[in-house]
Amino acid sequence: MVSVENIFIAFLVLIGTLVIFNIKILREKISFEVLGKIFFFIIPIVAIAGITLPLIIGEYSFSLLGSYLAVPMILGPLAYYIYFNKLMEFEDNGTK
């Protein structure tokens, strides 16, 4: 049976392979800034799916394990967003 964790691992391996081998199409079409913005929104969505999908299929222990990963996957982009905004405010105030 295909689980959510296996799909997520396959997704990570695919993205890692694309980045490691630096495919020409990826380099020309998607910059690292755009890729970072995509991950900024996808990672929390995957975290929430990692909790809800095991609940839907009745695997409560996997949902509990998913919650251990979901908390940093949700709080990490949030902390980065707050830090980045404070950094931009600091740089804007310093240049005036």
SVG drawing of the C-alpha trace seen along z (x, -y; Angstrom):
<svg xmlns="http://www.w3.org/2000/svg" viewBox="-11 -59 35 61">
<polyline fill="none" stroke="black" stroke-width="0.4" points="0.0,0.0 1.3,-3.5 1.4,-5.7 1.6,-9.5 5.1,-9.2 6.3,-7.2 4.8,-9.8 6.4,-12.6 9.8,-10.8 9.5,-10.3 8.7,-14.0 11.7,-15.0 14.0,-12.6 12.6,-14.0 13.2,-17.6 16.6,-16.8 17.6,-15.1 16.5,-18.1 18.5,-20.5 21.6,-18.2 21.9,-17.6 21.0,-21.2 18.8,-20.4 19.0,-23.1 15.2,-23.5 15.0,-24.1 17.8,-26.6 16.4,-28.6 12.7,-28.6 12.8,-28.6 15.2,-30.6 16.1,-29.6 14.1,-32.6 11.0,-31.3 11.7,-27.8 12.1,-29.1 8.7,-30.9 7.1,-27.7 8.5,-25.7 7.4,-28.4 3.8,-27.6 4.1,-23.9 5.9,-22.8 3.0,-23.8 0.5,-22.3 2.3,-19.0 2.6,-19.2 -1.1,-19.6 -1.8,-16.8 0.7,-14.6 -1.6,-14.9 -5.0,-14.8 -4.5,-12.0 -3.5,-9.4 -6.5,-10.5 -8.8,-10.0 -7.5,-6.5 -7.6,-5.5 -3.9,-5.4 -3.9,-7.4 -0.3,-6.5 1.0,-7.8 -1.0,-11.0 0.8,-11.4 4.1,-10.9 3.2,-13.3 2.4,-15.9 6.0,-15.8 7.2,-16.7 4.3,-19.1 5.1,-21.5 8.5,-22.5 7.3,-22.4 4.7,-25.0 6.6,-27.1 9.8,-27.1 8.4,-29.1 6.5,-31.3 9.6,-32.1 11.5,-32.8 8.7,-35.2 8.8,-37.1 12.6,-37.3 12.7,-38.4 10.1,-41.1 12.0,-42.4 15.2,-42.4 13.6,-44.4 12.2,-46.9 15.7,-47.2 17.4,-47.8 14.7,-50.3 15.2,-52.3 18.9,-52.2 19.0,-53.6 16.8,-56.7"/>
</svg>
